Amino acid sequence: MVQEDDEKNGQLSRRKLLLATTVGSTGLIAGCIGGGGNGNGNGNGNGGNGNGNGNGNGNGNGNGGNGNGNGNGGNGNGNGNGNGEAENLLREGADGSTHPLLTPPPEGEPIDDTLTTTGIGGSPTRYQFNPWAVGQGEQAWHLNRLVMWEQFANWDEAGQRFINLLADEWEWDGDAGSGDLVIHLPDERTWSNGDDLTVEDVQVQFEIERHLGPGGLGPTDIWEFVDEIVADDDKTARFVLSEEYNPFIVEVAILTRSTVAPRALYGDFADQLRDASEDEVESINEEIINFSVGPASDNQEVVTHTVWEFSEATSQRLTMQLREEGHELLDQYNFSTLEYVPMEQNPSMQALLSDELDLIMRWSTGDDQFFNNVPDHTDVWHFQEGRGEGVLFNFGDDSPFGRGNRNVRQAIAHVIDPAPVTENSGSYRIPITDDEYAGGHITTGLSPNEFQEIRDVAEESFINYNSEERATELLEEAGFSKEDGVWMDPDGSPFEPVGITEAPHPDWVAVGETITRQLQDFGIQAEQQPLESTQYSNRFDSGDFEMVYGAETAREGRYPGAYFDYELNWRTHGTPVGGGEPTATLYPANDPVEIPPVGEPDADPSEEVVPNELLNELLHATDDEVIRDLTIQLAWLQNYDLQMIDLMDASQHAAITRDDWRWPPVEYMWGDQRSAQNIIYHSVRGGEVQAKTQN
C-alpha cells in the first residue's frame, strides 16, 4: 500500500469544489480550517473532526468521519509548519475516513519536472484521437479518456455515489428518471485551443453519437431514452428524456461519458447530420470515420480540455505539456511535462526498476516476484477490480459453441475448475468459487457485489458447475462419444476447440494453459493460441475464434442492467461503426431462447424468453422488487444458457515511485480508480500528484 507522505497536507490556494449534488452523497467534504500563524488550528468537518496545520508542507492529525454511522474512520498523522490561514478540502475514504487530497504544491524547484510513464503500445506517431475513426491509426484509449478528456462524473462503488469531474454540479429537474437531467459545466473550463467548453460541444458529440453510436466511449446509447439536449445557457446542458427510465441507468450512461468532440473539429459534421437525408447520413458518417485527429494525421489539431495539452509525438514517446490557462486545477501543479513511452509489460517493469519510468500501470501480470522485489522508493498497489473474467464463446454458425450447442458450453463449464485457474494466474485474483464471490461455480454474469443481491436464490437453485460426471452426460446427449480417452464430435472427429489469448499478458497465457490442461485431462483435445496484441484484436473483433481466455464479464458500479447489456449487446464482434450486421455475434440476444423455469435446471426448457426484452424491462424498472425479479431472471438465463463462463474476480496493479513524487494514499481513491490505470490518470490530471522539491 502507498504510505501517506508526511509533507502531503498543506494549505489549498485555489480549488473549485467538485460537489456531487445528488444520489445522497458529497464528492468532496470541506473541513479543517487551519488557524493563523505557525500553530495547529482545528475545526469541524462533515462527518468527523480533526486538526489541520496552518500552512506549508505538513499534515494535521485526527479522526476521520464516521463510516456509514458505524464508528470513526481511519486516522492520519504527520507534521509540518507554515504561516497564515489554510483550507483543506477533505475527500471521504471508503472506510468513512477523510483525507486532504488536494493540497498546494511544495515551494522550491521540483526534483523532476517530467513525469514519465507507460501504458499504451505501438508508435505514438500512429496514435489516433478520433474515437470513431476505427482502423485509422492506433486508438490511444488511455490517453483519450483518462488524460486528455474527462467524464462529467465518476461512480464511486464503495461510497455508492457520483463524484463530479467535468461537471460542476448536476441535478434532476423534476422526478428522477422522468424529469430532465441538468448538468452545469465549470465557468473557467476551456479547450486547449482557447475556445470555451460549452453545451454546444456536448450537443455536437451526442449528435454524432446519434448516428454513429458511442464508439469506444461506452456501451450505452443515450438516445434510447433521451429526446433532446437543450442549452439553458452556454454552461448548462439539459437532457430531456423521451420516457420514464430507471434513473440510475440514465445517470451512469450520461454522467460517466467523456466529452471528446470539440466543435472546432466536429461541429461541421454535427451541423450536416442534423439536416441530412438518410443517404446523406451514411456519407457523412463515412467522413467522420475517416477523419484523422492526432499524430496519425498530417494537419489535425489535438484539442483537450484537461490540464494537459498535446505537445509532440515521436516513434519513441508522446509528450504533453501543462496548459497555461483554461482549467481550475492548474495551481495544483509544480511540474510541467507528462511523457508516455510505449513498451510492453515486461520491459516496462525493468524500466521502472532502473528508474527510467516514474510509474507503470499494470492491469495484469503473472510475475509476483517482481512485486516482491521492487526497491524501497517504489510502491505497488493491488486492486480487486470488482469485475469478472472468464471464457467467452463465439455464437457464430460455424462455432462448436453456437446457439444449438448449449450442452457443449455447459460441459466445458463443468470441466473447468476456477480455483487452480485463478491460482496459476497469479496477480491476486479471487476465484468465483471463493465464498466472497459465490461460494461455488455459479456463473451469473454479475459482479461480486451485485451477486450478493441474489445470492440466496442462486445458491439454492442455480447450476453449480463442478461435475465431470454431468459433463460426460451432457456431451453424450449432444452426440459426442469417447474413444480411447478422447472425445469425438458427432461427425466422428476429435473434439479440438481452440482458445485464443493475448500473448503480452502472461497471466492470461497462464490461465489458458491451465484451462487447456484441464480440458485435455478430461479428453477434450483443446488448444491455446497466444497471439500478439494486434492479431488478437483483429481475431476478436472479426469473430475469428471459438473461445477467448481472458474475456471481461461484469464491472462494478454499473447496475445489473448494464452488466447484462454489456454481455448481450455491446460485445458484438465485427459490428461496423454506424450500424450494420456483425460478422459474428457474441450472443443472439434478440432471438427467443428456450430455458426451464428459474431455478429448475432439470426441467424441460419449455419457457421462451427474448433476452433483450427482459433487459429492456429491467432498464425501465424503478421498483426494487421488480428490479430484483428481473435481475434473477437474467442471471438465470446466463447461468443456464452460458453466454460465457465466469471464473474469477479480476485484479489490477500499479507501481509508482515516490523518491521524486508525492501520491495520494490508495485507500482514499474512488470509483473507476480501482482500475490501476485510472488511479494513475485521475491523479495525474486531477492535481493529486506533485513533484517533490529540492529544498
N, C-alpha and C positions, 0 to 999 in steps of 0.2 A: 504494500500500500504506500502511496505517496505520503510522506510526512509533511505536516504543516510547517512552513518556513517561519522562523522567529521574526523575520522582518516583513511579514505579509500584511499586517493590518495597520494602516496609517490613515491620514485624512483623505477625504474624497473632494477633489477640486471642482469637478463638474460631471454630472451624470443625469441623464433623463431617465426617471423611473420607468421601467417597463412593467406596468401593472397588468396582471391578468384579472379582468373585472368580472368574470362570470365563472361558472362551474364551481362556485363556493370557495375559491382559494385565491391567495395573493401570490404572485410570482416572486416578488422581492419584498422583503419586510424592512421597513425603515425603523431604525432604532439606534440606541447608544450614541447620544450626542455628547462628545467629549467636553471636558471643562477647559478653561483657559490656562495659559501658562504651560509649565513643564510637567505638571502632575497628571494623575489619572482623573478622569471625570466619570460620572456614572449616570445612568438613566434607564428608563424602561423601554423595551422594545415590544413588539406584538408577540404574545405567547411566551414571553420569558424576560429575563433581565440579565444585565451584565455590565462590566466596567470596560470603558474604552479609553485608550490613550488620547491625549490631546492632538497629537500630530506626529509626523515623521514616519519612521520605518518600523515602528514597534507594534506589538499586539496588546490587546487587553485580555482579561480573563473573566470567566464567569460561566454560568449555566446557560445552555441553550433553551429554546422554547419547549413547551410541552408537546410531546408527540401524541397527537390524537387523544389528548386528555389523560394519557397514561404515564404520568411521571415526567421527569426532566429528560431532555435530550442530552447530547454529548457535551463535553467540556472543551474549551480551548485555552491554551496558556501561551504566554510569550512575554516579551519585554521590549522596551524601547523608550524613546523620548522624543519630544518635539514641542513646537510652540504653537500657540493660537488655538482656535476652536476647530473641531473636526466633526464631520458627519460620516458615519459608516453605514452603508446600506447592507443589510443582512439578508442572505438567502437561507431559507429553511431547508435543512437536510432531510433525507428520507426518514431519519430516526427522530425528527422533530427538533433537532439542534439547529442553531443558527450560526452563520459564518459571514464575516465581512468579505465578500467575494471580490468586490470592485474597490480597489484601493489606488491611490495615486502612485505613479512610478517613483522609485527612489531617486534622490538627487545624485548628480555626478554623471560622468561619461559611462555608457554601457560597456561591459566587458566584451560583448559581441553585439554587433548591430544587425546581424543577419541570422535569422532562424532558418535552419536547413533541415529539410525532411524529405521523405519519400512516401509513396503510397499509390502511385499510378505508374503503369508501364508504358512502353512504346516511346517513340521520339516526340518530344514537345513540339517540334516543327510540324507535326501532323495533328496536333490537338484541335478538336472541333468544339465550339461553344454554342452552336445552334442545336438545341435538344431535339429538334425534329429532323435534322439532317442525317438521317440514317445512311450509313455507308459512305459519308463524306468525311474522310479523315478518321481519327480515333476520338470517340466521345470521352471527354475528360470529366466524368461524372463527379468525382470527388471535389475537383476544383469548382465545377459549375455550381453544385447545390450547396456546398459546405464552406466555400471561401468567397466566391465572387458574388453570390446571391444568397438571400436567406428567406426563411419562411415567415409568414405573418406571426405564427406562434408555434410552439412545440408542446407536445403532450408529455407530461411527466407521469409515467405509470405508477411510480412509487407514491407520489403525492396525490394522484388522481386529480390532476388539474392541468390547465394550459398555462404556459409561461410565455409571455409575449416577446417577440423578437423584432420583426419589422413593424408590427402593429403597435401603436401607442396604447390604444385601447380597442376593445370590441365589445359589442353587446347585442342582445336581441331587442328589436323594436317590435313589441307585440309578444305573443306567446312563442316560446322556444319551439322550433320545428314547424311553425306555421306563419310566424311573423317574418320580418326582414332581419337578416344578419348584417350588422353595420360595423365596418372596420375603419378605424382612424389611423392614418399614416403620419409619421413624425414630420413636423414642420421643417426641421433642419435638413432632412434627407434629400440628397440629390444623386443623380447618376454620375459616374466618374467623368463623363463628357461635359459636366456642368449643368445639364438640364435638371429641373426639378423632377423628383419622383412623384407622380400624381396618379389619380384614379384613372386617367386616360391610359397609362401604361398597363394597369390591371385589366382594363377593358380590352386593350389590344391583345394581351396574352390569351385571355379566355375566348376572344372571338376566333383566334387561330385554333384553340383547343376545340371549339365547337365543331370544326371541320376536320381537324387532323387528330383529335384526341390529345390526351396529356403527354404523349410521347414517353420519355423516361422520367417524367415529373411525378408520377403517381399512378395508382391503379384505378382511381375513381374519376369518372366523367361527371363533372359538376352539373352539366346540362341535363342530367337525368332528373334533377329536382330544382334547378334554378331557371327562372323565366327570363330575367334580365338583370344587368348590373348597372345601377344608376349612380351618377356622381352628385351627391348632395352639395359638395364643393370640391375643390381641387384635391383635398386631402381626406375626403370621407367617401368611402365606397359602400353602396347599399346593394346587397344581394337579395333580390326579390324571389321568393320561392314560388314554384308553379303549383305545388300541392303540399299537403301536410306530410312531413317526413320525420324519421327519428332524428331528433336534434343533434345527438352526438355524432351520428353519421355525417350530417351536414357540417358540423364544426370541424371534425377531423379532415374531411375532404377539402374544405376551403382553407382553413387556418394553417394546415401543415403544408400547403402548396408554396413553393418558392416563386417569387416574382422574377422572371427571367427575360422579359421581352420589352426592352425599351422602345418607345415609339419612334425614336430616331432610326432604329434599324428595321422595325417590323410594322410601323404604323401604316405605311402604304399598302402592305399586304392585307392588314385588317380592313382598311377602307375598301379595298377591292372586293373582299369577301362579303362585306355587308350588302353590296348591291349586285352581286354576281348571280348569274343563272346557274343551273346545275352543271351544265357543260363547262362553264367558265370556272366554277369552283374547282373542278378537277385539274384544270390547267394551272390555277393559282397555287393549289396545294403542291403541285409538282415543282413550281418555282421556289416555294418555301423549303421543300425537302432538299433542293439543290443549292440553297442559299448558304454559302460557307462563311463562318464567322471565326476569326482567330488565326493562329499561325498557319493553319492549313490553307488559308486564303491569301491572295496577294495584297488585298487592299481593304478588307473589312475590319473595322474597329471593334475591339473587345470592350464592352461597356458594362461596368459593375456598379453595385450600389452598397457594398460593404466598405470597410475601412481600406481595403486593398484594391489597387488598380494594376492592370496588366502592364508590364514593362517590356520584356523581350523573351524570346524563346530560341534556344539553340538545340542542336541534336542531343546535348548533354544535360540541359537544365532549363527550367522555366522560372523567370524572376518576376516578382510582384513588388510594388513599392507602396508605402503608406501614403494615402491621399493627403493633400494639404488642407482640404475643407470639404464640407458637404456631409459630415457624419457626426453624430452626437457623442461618439466614444473616442474621438481622436486623441483627447487629452490623457487617455489611459495608457498610451504607448510611449515607450522610450527607445524603441528600435524601429528601423525604417524599411527593412527588406525581408521578404519571405521568399525562400528559394526551394524549388522542387527538383530533386534529382531522381529520374526514373531508374528503378532497378528491381529485380526480383527479390523474393523474401530472404533467401539465404545470403546473397551479397549485402542486402541491407542490414542484416544482423551484424555481419563483420564490420561494416562501415560504422555502425553505432558504437561497437566496442573499440574501434580505433579513433573515435571522436571526429569522424568525417560527417556524421549526422548528429543533430541535436535531439531528434526524436524519430521513432518509426511507429506506424500503426500496424497492428498485427491482427488481422481478422481471423487468421487461423495459423496454427503451427503444430507440428508434431515433435518439435525439438524442445522438450522440457529442460534438457541440460543447459541450453542457452540461458533460460530464465534463472537457473540456479547459479550461474557463474558471471553475472553482469558485475561491472565494477561498482565501487561504493557510491559513486556520484550518479548512478543510473537507477531509476525506479521502474518497476514493472507493475502494470495494472492488469488484473484478471477480472473479467466480467462474464457473468451468465447473462446472455442476451435476452432471455425470455422468448426466444423463437425456436421453432423446431427445425430439425434437419433429418433427412431421410432419403428413401429411394423413390424416385419419380418414374412412372410408367409412361410409355408412349401409347396412346389410344388410336393411332392410325390403323388403317385397314390391314396393313401388312405386318403389324406388330403381333407377336405371340401373346401380348398382354392387352389386346384391344377389347372392344365392347363385349364380344361374345366369350371372352376368356376369363371371367371372374374367378372361376375355380383355380386357375393358374396363379392369379395375383394373390389369392388367399393362401395358396400353398406356399408361395415364396415367403409371405409374411410369417407363416408358422415355422418355417425353417430358420429364418434369421433370428439370432439371439442378440438383442441390443446390448447386453452387458459387456461381453468381450469386444464387440464392435466399438463401443464407446471407450473402453479401457485402452484399446490399441491405438485409438486416435490421439491419445494424449490430450493436452490442451484444456484440461479441467472441465470437460463436458459432463453432463448428467444424463444417464440413460433413461429412457422412458420407463424402464422397469423400476427405477428408484421411487421410493414412496413419496418423495417431494413432487414427482411428476405424475405418475399414475398408479404406482404400486403393482404394475403388471403391464404386459404389452397390449394396451388398449389404445389403438390408434384412433384418433378422433379429428385430427386437423386443427385442434385448439392448442393454444399456448398453455404452459403450466398453470398460470394464474387463471385463465378462463376455464380450464378444465375443472378447477375446483368447484365452479358453479354448478356443474352437472355430475360431479364425481359419484354421488350416491347412486344415481341411475346407471351410470356407465359401469361401475364395478359390480353392480348386481346383475346386469342383464346384457351388456355388450360382449362382443367376442374378444377373448383374451388369446392372442396369437402366440401359442407356446407349445404346440403339439406336432411332432413329426409324424405321429400316427395319423392325425387328422389330415396332414399334408399329403400323405400317401393316399388316403381315401379320396381326397379332392382331385388329385391328378388322375387316378384311375377312373373316376366318374367323368373326367374330361377326355377320356380315350387314350391316356398315356399308359405305358407299360414299362416294367423294369426288366432288363435283360443283363445278366452278369454284373449286376450292381449299377447299371447305367440306365437312366430314364430315357425312354424313346418317345417321341411325339406321336400323334395319331397317324402320321404318314410313315412311321417306322424308322425315322431318322433320329440320331441322338439329339436330345434337347440341349442346345448350346446358346443360351441367352448371353448377350454382351452388355456390360455396363460401362459407360464412359465416365471418366473423372478428369479433373483439371490438374495436370502434372505439377504446376508450380505450387500447389497446395499439398504438402506432404502428408498432412493429417488426413485428407480425404483419399489420398492414394492408399494410406494405411487402412482406412475404412473399407475401401473397395477390395483390398487384399483379404481382409477378414471375411467380408460377405461372400466373396468368391470362394474362399476355402470352405465356409460353412455349406454353401450350396453344393460344392464338389463332394464334400463328405457325405452328403445326402444322396449323391448320384446324379445331380444335375451338372452337366459339363459347362459351367459358367466361365466367362472370361471377362477380365477387366482390361479396358483400353485407356491408359493415361494419355491425355492429349495436351499439347501446348495451348496456351490461352486463346489465341486466335482461332485455331482449328476447333477447339472445344466450343467456343461461342458460335461459330458457323454451324457446327453439327447440332448444337442445342436449338438455335433459332430456326433452323430449317426442319427440325423434327427428325433428323437423321440419326436416330438412336433407338434402342429398345428399352434400356434403363439408364437412369442417371444416378450415380452415387454422389450425394452432396447437395441435393435439392432442398430449398427452403420450404417450410410449411408455414406455420402461423407466427406472427410477430406481435409482441405485446403492445398495448396502448392503441389498439385499432378496432375494438369492439368485435364481437363474434361475426357479425355480418360481413365485415371487411375481410376477416380471415377466409371465410368461405368464398367470397368474391375473388380473393387472390388465387385460390386453388381452382375454382370452377371456370373463371373467365380470363383473368389477367395473364396467366401463364399459358398463353396460346402461341404455339410456335409458328413462326413464319407469317404472322398476320401483317400485311402491308400497312405502313403508316397511312392513315386516312381511311382505313377500312378495306374490305375485300375478304376473300376466302383464304383461310390459312392453309399452308402446305400440309400441316399435320396438326391435329388438335390434341391438346393435353387431355381434355375431358369434355365429351359432348354434352354440355350442361343444358342445352335447350331441348334435348331429346328425352322422351319418357324412359324411366328406369323402373324395373320391377324388383321390389325388395319385400322382405317379410315385414310384419308389424314391428314397431320399435321394440327392441329387446327380446325378440324371438328368433334367434339365428337358425334354429332347426325347422322353423315353419316354412311352408311353401312361399316363395316370393310372389305373392298374389296382389300386392298393393303397387299401383302405378303412380309414380311421382315424377314431376319435372323439376330438376334441381334448381333452375333459375327462377321458377315460380315460387318455390319455397323461400329462396333467397330474397326475392322481391317482397314477399310478405314480411320477412324479418326486417328488411331495411325500412319499411314503413311502420313497423310496430312501435308503440310507445308504452304499452302496459308491460310491467315486469314479468308477469306470469306468461303472457303471450310470447315475450322475448325468450323466456326460458324454454317454453314448449317448442318453439321453432328451432332454437339452438340445439335442443336434444334431437329433433328430427334430422337436422342437417349433419350433426355429429354421428348419428346412427347411419346415415347414408354413407359418410366417409368410412366408418368402421366396417360396414358390410360390403360396400362396392369398391372401396380402396382406390381412390384417385391416386394416392401414394401411401407409402408406409412411413409413419413417424418412428424415429429411432432414438433421438436424443435431443436435449436442450443445448443449443449452440453456445459457444463461449467465444470471447474475443479478448485481445490483449493489446496493450500499448506499452511502449517503453520510452521514457523521457530522461533527459539528462538535467541535473539540477546544479551542476557546478557553475554554469553561467546564467541559469534561468530560474524564475520563480513561477511555480504552478499552483493552482488551487488543489486542495486535497480531494481525492477521488470520492470520499463519502458525501461530498456536497454537490456532486454532479447530478444532472437530472435528465429525464426524458430520453431522447434518442442518443444522448451522450453515453448511455450504457453501451452503445456500439463504440468500439475503440477508436475508429476513425473519426466519429463525430465528437468524441471527447476532445480530441486534438483540435479539430477545426472550430468547434464552438469556442474553445478557449482562445485560439489564435485570432478569430475575428471578433470576439466579444469582449476584448480588453481584460481577459483573465490570466494572461501570461505576460510577464515582463522580464526584461533583461536585468540581471544584477549589475551593480555599478562598481567602479574601481576604488571608490572611497569607502 
